[in-house]
Amino acid sequence: MDKQRAKQIADSPVMANVTYNDTAVYIQHVSEENDTARIYPLGQPENEQNVAVSQLAEN
């Protein structure tokens, strides 16, 4: 996924179907400086992590 699309998804009130390593995730924030996204698996907000935006996929 590209950084701009990830940012659109993070800013949108509509839930998008995004995966990281075949796991559905929620994008909380996108860091434009680092090309990373703060994500967590759906239903597991305690498992936040920073990942490269390029590792995210929109399905």
C-alpha positions as a printed Julia matrix, in Angstrom:
59×3 Matrix{Float64}:
   0.0     0.0    0.0
   1.24    3.51  -0.59
   1.55    6.1    2.16
  -1.14    8.42   0.78
  -3.77    5.65   0.61
  -2.91    4.5    4.13
  -3.38    8.08   5.35
  -6.77    8.31   3.58
  -7.89    5.11   5.28
  -6.66    6.26   8.7
  -8.49    9.6    8.33
 -11.73    8.08   7.02
 -14.7     7.29   9.29
 -15.42    4.28   7.05
 -13.71    1.02   8.0
 -11.52   -0.35   5.18
 -10.47   -3.96   4.72
  -6.73   -3.75   5.44
  -4.43   -6.62   6.31
  -0.93   -7.04   7.7
   0.56  -10.55   7.4
  -2.91  -11.86   6.45
  -4.43  -10.41   9.66
  -7.17   -7.76   9.48
  -5.92   -4.55  11.11
  -7.04   -1.04  12.0
  -4.77    1.85  11.0
  -4.58    4.41  13.8
  -2.0     6.8   12.39
   0.41    7.16   9.47
   3.82    8.77   9.94
   4.72   10.53   6.71
   8.3    11.11   7.86
   9.01    7.42   8.5
   6.59    5.76   6.03
   5.2     3.75   8.94
   1.72    3.11  10.26
   0.51    2.55  13.82
  -1.83   -0.45  13.61
  -3.5    -3.12  15.71
  -5.34   -6.33  14.86
  -9.13   -5.88  14.85
 -10.5    -6.51  18.34
  -7.02   -6.35  19.91
  -6.21   -2.67  20.55
  -3.72   -3.7   23.23
  -1.48   -5.19  20.48
  -0.45   -1.91  18.81
   2.63   -1.91  16.63
   4.43    0.25  14.09
   4.92   -1.3   10.67
   6.11   -0.15   7.27
   3.2     1.14   5.18
   4.48   -1.0    2.29
   3.65   -4.13   4.35
  -0.07   -3.26   4.48
  -2.53   -4.54   1.89
  -6.02   -3.31   1.06
  -8.41   -6.1    0.11
